[in-house]
Amino acid sequence: MLAEKAKIVPVAITVDAQGGVDFDSIDMSRFSKCTFVVLLGNAGNTTLLTSIGATEGAKTATVDHTYAAGGAAIGTAVAGSTASCDVLAAWAAAASGTVTANWSNLMVVAEVKASQMGAYRWLTGTITTTNAVACTAVAILTPRYTGNRSVTALK
């Protein structure tokens, strides 16, 4: 079962991300990797930022992440083609923890390894867009030790 191998955490409910929205902060002390799965509406230019801090909500420094976006608008599928919403483009590195792209109506996936966070234990994702847009995000965490029931990753 997926839930025994990964911790699934809803970190942002559908909100207007135009002015910027912080995801719920994640305590990474028991996890080796965080994969954010972000669903965006008609976003226009979108910035994804990953920050770390010593306490929940603290954004003391940015942390590099890798990211990829779906190959087409959400709901689009073309058999045998990369022009489908569930087929990710090539992975790219987001130096300084930030990347801006035109991600209208796309799924974006971003990954942060806990080993990159140094002494910081809290990870916060932030989305900012140029349009008033719905944004929903889930974090899939890779536990250091797996089990059929895990403790919360939130405060």
N, C-alpha and C positions, 0 to 999 in steps of 0.2 A: 504494500500500500504506500502511496506517495506520502501520506501524512506520517508514516513511520520512518521515512527517509529524509523528509524535509519539514521545516516549520513554515506554515503558510500564514502570513500576517497581513490583514487589510490595513493599509497605512494612509489612504486618502479616499474619502467617499466623493461622489460627484460634487464638485465645487467649481466656482468660477476662478480660474487660474490666472486671469489677466493681470491682476496686481501682484501675483506671486503667491504660491501656496506651499507651505512646508508640510512634508509628510510627517506622520508620527515618528518620533525618534526611536531607534532600535538599539538595544543593549547588545552589542556584538561579542560580549565576553564569553559566551558559550557557543559561538558559531564561527565557522571558518570562511563563509562567503555569504553575501547578500545579493540576490538577483531581484531588481525592481522590474515589474511588468506594469507599464503605464499605458492607459488607453486615453487618447485625446480626441476631442471633437474638432471643429473647424478652427484650428489653432493659429495658423499663420506661422510666423517665426516663433520658435519655442526654445527656451533655454532650460537645460537640465543641469543642476548643480548638485554635487555630493559633498557634504561637509561633515567634519568630525569634531567632537568635543569631549570634555571630561564629565559633563553632566547632560541630562536630558534636555534637548532643545538648544544646547550650546553649539554654535557654528564657529569654532575657534580657528579652524583651518580647512582648506579644501583637500579632498583626497581624489586621486586619479581613479577613473573607472573606464571600462570598455562598454560600448553600446552598439546596438543595431536596431534598425527600424524595419517594420513590415514592408513588403514589396508593393503593396497597393492599399487603397482605402479599406477600412474595416468593412467587412461584408462582401468583399470582392474576392473571387476565386476563379482561376483559370487553370484547368486541368493540365498538368505537366509543365507549368510555367512558373517562373519566379515572380510574375505579376499577380501574386495572391497575398492576401492580408496576413496569412500565417507563415509565409516564407520570409525569413529575415535576410536583409542585405548583408554585405560583408561587415564583420566586426571592425570597429575603429577605436582608437584610444582617445580619451578625453583628458588631455594634459591639464593640470591645475584644476581638475574636477569639474570643468564646465564645458558645455558644448551647446551651440545654437544652430538650429536647422529648421526647415519648413516641414513640420510633422503634422500637417492637417489631416484629421481623420485616420490616424495611424496608431499602431501598437509600437511602443518603443521599449526595448529591453536593455537594462544597464546592470553591470556587475561590479561589485567592490569586494576585494579580498580583505579579510580581517588583518592579514599580515602587513598590509599597507598602512594600517591605522596607527602604528607606533604605540604609544602609551595611552592613547584615547580609546574609550570603549563605546561611545555613542555615535551613531551614524544617522544623519538626517538628509533626505532628498528634498530638493526644491524644484518646482516647475514654475516658470513665468512665460506668459504668451503675450502676443500683441493684440489678440482678440479676446472678447468675453467668451469663454469656452469651458465646457465640461471636461473634467480630468478625474480619472479614477486610477488608483494604484494599489498593487499588492506586492509585498516582499516575500520572496521564497528564500528561506535561510537554510544553509547547509550546517547541521549541528556537528559539533566536534565529536559528540557521542550520541548515537541514535537510540530511539526507544519508541514505544507505542503511545506514550503520552509525555509531552514536554511542558516545562514551565513557560510562562509568558516571556516574550522578548521586549515587551513594553514596560513602562514604569508602573 
